[in-house]
């Protein structure tokens, strides 16, 4: 493994030390701070996510009629790594997931499992809307709001909508706008 960052800039040497500022016992290594230990609930959520991801990967592979060996050849990912992914073991990188999704001819979101992949209706909506231009998407959104009674649009897109003011307030602090700034105003 190379000890260089992109463009040839060397990484600082990996030195483990207590991070400054009293960070609750986390360790800092080469400028990165390790996260605090996971709670049991967080670990269970991650295990459930990885298991569901594996099930989706296996189902998508079966739907395409591919063996694990054929998928490994198409992705350049080892059969063992794909087996681990399908069994929910380990933690595949986003780049490996992207390679798998491309080989399975599906969007990455479908493999990862966002809300729009949970039912066939969502999948058909997403596929249909994916072919629309911005103007058509806007018309569909407004029609859906009318049909479903959703919230009115919050932003003025510059078209035929009346401007809608946001109920939020932004508090802006200016560094150095103390006594000197007040003195200059007078």
C-alpha positions in Angstrom: 0.0 0.0 0.0 1.3 3.4 -1.0 2.0 6.0 1.6 1.0 8.8 -0.8 -2.1 10.8 -1.2 -3.4 11.6 -4.7 -1.1 13.9 -6.7 2.0 12.6 -4.8 1.4 14.5 -1.5 2.7 12.2 1.2 0.4 11.2 4.1 1.5 12.2 7.5 2.9 9.2 9.5 0.3 7.3 11.4 0.9 8.1 15.0 -1.7 7.0 17.5 -2.2 9.4 20.3 -4.9 10.8 22.6 -6.8 13.4 20.6 -6.6 16.9 22.0 -9.6 18.4 23.9 -10.6 15.4 26.0 -12.6 13.4 23.5 -13.8 10.7 25.9 -11.0 8.2 25.2 -11.2 8.1 21.4 -7.9 7.7 19.6 -6.6 10.0 16.9 -4.5 8.5 14.1 -3.0 10.7 11.4 -5.6 13.4 11.9 -8.6 11.1 12.1 -10.5 10.4 15.3 -12.0 7.0 15.7 -15.7 7.0 16.6 -16.9 6.1 20.0 -17.9 2.4 20.5 -21.3 1.6 19.1 -24.3 1.0 21.2 -25.9 -2.4 20.9 -29.0 -0.9 19.2 -26.8 0.7 16.6 -24.9 -2.5 15.9 -28.3 -4.4 15.5 -29.5 -1.8 13.0 -26.3 -2.1 11.0 -26.6 -5.9 11.0 -30.2 -5.7 9.9 -29.3 -3.3 7.1 -26.4 -5.5 5.9 -28.7 -8.6 6.0 -31.3 -6.8 3.9 -28.7 -5.5 1.5 -27.5 -9.0 1.0 -31.0 -10.3 0.4 -31.6 -7.6 -2.2 -28.2 -8.3 -3.9 -29.0 -12.0 -4.1 -32.6 -11.4 -5.4 -31.4 -9.0 -8.0 -28.7 -11.5 -9.1 -31.3 -14.3 -9.3 -33.7 -12.0 -11.3 -31.0 -11.4 -13.9 -30.3 -15.2 -14.0 -26.7 -14.7 -13.0 -24.5 -17.1 -11.0 -22.2 -15.6 -8.4 -19.3 -16.6 -10.6 -20.8 -14.7 -13.6 -21.4 -11.7 -11.4 -17.9 -11.8 -10.1 -16.5 -11.8 -13.6 -18.8 -8.9 -14.6 -17.8 -6.8 -11.6 -14.2 -7.7 -11.0 -15.2 -8.5 -7.4 -14.2 -11.9 -6.0 -16.9 -14.6 -5.5 -16.0 -14.7 -1.8 -16.6 -10.9 -1.4 -19.9 -11.3 -3.2 -20.9 -14.2 -1.0 -20.1 -12.1 2.1 -22.2 -9.3 0.6 -25.1 -11.7 0.1 -24.8 -13.2 3.5 -24.7 -9.7 5.1 -21.2 -10.3 6.4 -18.6 -7.5 6.3 -19.1 -4.1 5.0 -18.8 -3.6 1.2 -17.5 -0.2 0.0 -19.8 2.1 -2.0 -17.6 1.5 -5.1 -18.1 -2.3 -4.8 -21.8 -1.7 -4.5 -21.7 0.5 -7.5 -19.9 -2.1 -9.6 -22.5 -4.7 -8.5 -25.5 -2.4 -9.3 -24.0 -1.7 -12.7 -23.5 -5.4 -13.5 -27.1 -6.1 -12.3 -28.3 -3.3 -14.5 -30.2 -1.6 -11.7 -29.8 1.8 -9.9 -27.6 1.9 -6.9 -30.6 3.0 -4.9 -32.4 -0.2 -5.7 -29.5 -2.3 -4.4 -29.1 -0.2 -1.3 -32.8 -0.2 -0.7 -34.3 3.3 -0.5 -38.0 3.9 0.0 -38.7 3.9 -3.7 -37.6 0.3 -4.0 -39.9 -1.2 -1.4 -42.8 -2.0 -3.7 -43.4 -2.5 -7.4 -45.5 0.7 -7.5 -42.6 2.8 -6.2 -40.3 1.2 -8.8 -42.7 1.9 -11.6 -43.2 5.5 -10.5 -39.4 6.0 -10.2 -38.8 4.5 -13.6 -41.6 6.6 -15.2 -40.5 9.9 -13.5 -36.9 9.2 -14.4 -37.7 9.8 -18.1 -39.3 13.2 -17.4 -37.7 16.6 -17.9 -37.8 19.3 -15.1 -41.0 20.9 -16.4 -42.9 17.6 -16.5 -41.6 16.7 -13.0 -42.9 20.0 -11.7 -46.4 19.4 -13.2 -46.5 15.9 -11.7 -45.4 17.3 -8.3 -48.1 19.9 -8.4 -50.8 17.4 -9.6 -49.8 15.0 -6.8 -50.1 17.8 -4.2 -53.6 18.6 -5.6 -54.6 15.0 -5.6 -53.2 14.0 -2.3 -53.7 17.2 -0.4 -50.0 17.7 0.4 -48.3 20.8 1.6 -48.1 23.7 -0.9 -44.8 24.4 -2.6 -42.4 26.2 -0.3 -40.1 27.9 -2.8 -40.7 30.3 -5.6 -39.1 28.5 -8.6 -39.4 31.7 -10.7 -42.3 30.3 -12.7 -46.0 30.9 -12.1 -46.1 30.2 -8.3 -46.6 33.0 -5.9 -43.6 33.5 -3.6 -43.9 31.6 -0.3 -41.9 32.9 2.6 -40.1 30.5 4.7 -41.1 30.4 8.4 -37.4 30.0 9.4 -35.1 32.8 10.6 -31.4 32.9 9.9 -29.2 34.3 12.7 -25.9 35.6 11.3 -23.0 36.5 13.5 -20.2 38.6 12.1 -16.8 38.1 13.6 -15.2 41.3 14.6 -18.3 43.5 14.3 -18.0 44.7 17.9 -16.8 48.1 19.2 -14.8 49.0 16.1 -17.7 48.5 13.7 -20.0 50.6 15.9 -17.4 53.3 16.1 -17.2 53.5 12.3 -20.9 53.8 11.9 -21.0 57.1 14.0 
